[in-house]
Amino acid sequence: MKRQELEQKLIKKAWEDGEFKKQLLSDPKAVIEKETGKSLPENIEIKAVEETSKTVYIRIPKNPEELSDDELDNVAGGFWVCGSFSLF
């Protein structure tokens, strides 16, 4: 399931089920794991917020041209040299 499909599914269910909405807002990671049947990595943080008539949120996705620390390590060769020996 693609991210957009999952988001649409969660929104629809939250509109129809007030208890589900409360759970989604309080612990979105657990709800997503339950809905998808998949565990998410522990280092992933998920936030769920509800828009109101006076508050609107704009989501700015990660810039695909920016590399993460892990990606930078891979590009740089994945090791660090200190003196005459490598740590990795």
C-alpha positions as a printed Julia matrix, in Angstrom:
88×3 Matrix{Float64}:
   0.0    0.0    0.0
   1.36   3.4   -0.93
   1.61   6.21   1.6
  -1.17   8.26   0.01
  -3.52   5.26   0.02
  -2.76   4.58   3.69
  -3.33   8.23   4.62
  -6.69   8.26   2.82
  -7.72   5.02   4.55
  -6.77   6.39   7.99
  -8.56   9.7    7.38
 -11.75   7.98   6.23
 -11.75   5.64   9.21
 -11.04   8.54  11.61
 -14.02  10.48  10.2
 -16.28   7.44  10.68
 -15.01   6.22  14.07
 -14.36   8.69  16.9
 -12.51   6.14  19.05
 -10.2    5.25  16.16
  -9.53   8.97  15.65
  -8.55   9.36  19.32
  -6.16   6.42  19.04
  -4.68   7.73  15.8
  -4.04  11.14  17.35
  -2.57   9.72  20.57
  -0.42   6.88  19.14
  -0.28   7.05  15.34
   2.64   4.64  15.04
   0.79   1.86  16.87
  -2.35   2.46  14.8
  -0.42   2.31  11.53
   1.35  -0.88  12.6
  -2.01  -2.43  13.48
  -3.67  -1.3   10.24
  -0.83  -2.48   8.01
   0.2   -5.54  10.01
   3.82  -4.4    9.77
   6.25  -3.18  12.41
   7.85   0.19  11.78
  11.49   0.89  12.62
  11.99   2.14  16.17
  13.8    5.26  14.96
  10.75   6.4   12.95
   8.58   9.02  14.64
   5.04   9.59  13.37
   2.87  12.53  14.32
  -0.84  12.88  13.66
  -2.54  16.26  13.94
  -6.09  17.35  13.32
  -6.84  20.44  11.29
  -9.5   22.81  12.56
 -11.39  25.65  10.95
  -8.69  27.98  12.33
  -5.57  25.84  11.87
  -4.26  24.38   8.63
  -1.09  22.33   8.28
   1.18  22.14   5.25
   3.39  19.07   5.0
   6.8   19.65   3.47
   8.26  16.3    2.4
  11.95  15.47   2.61
  13.89  16.97  -0.27
  14.87  14.01  -2.48
  18.05  15.87  -3.47
  19.29  16.0    0.15
  21.14  12.95   1.43
  20.59  11.5    4.9
  23.55  10.85   7.21
  23.47   7.16   6.26
  23.36   8.02   2.55
  26.28  10.44   3.02
  28.27   7.69   4.77
  27.63   5.33   1.84
  28.68   7.95  -0.7
  31.81   8.73   1.33
  32.76   5.06   1.48
  31.24   4.21   4.85
  34.4    4.42   6.96
  36.31   6.93   9.04
  40.09   7.07   9.1
  41.84   8.28  12.23
  45.61   8.2   12.1
  46.74   5.11  10.28
  43.76   2.83  10.96
  40.09   2.76   9.96
  37.29   2.34  12.47
  34.97   0.54  10.02
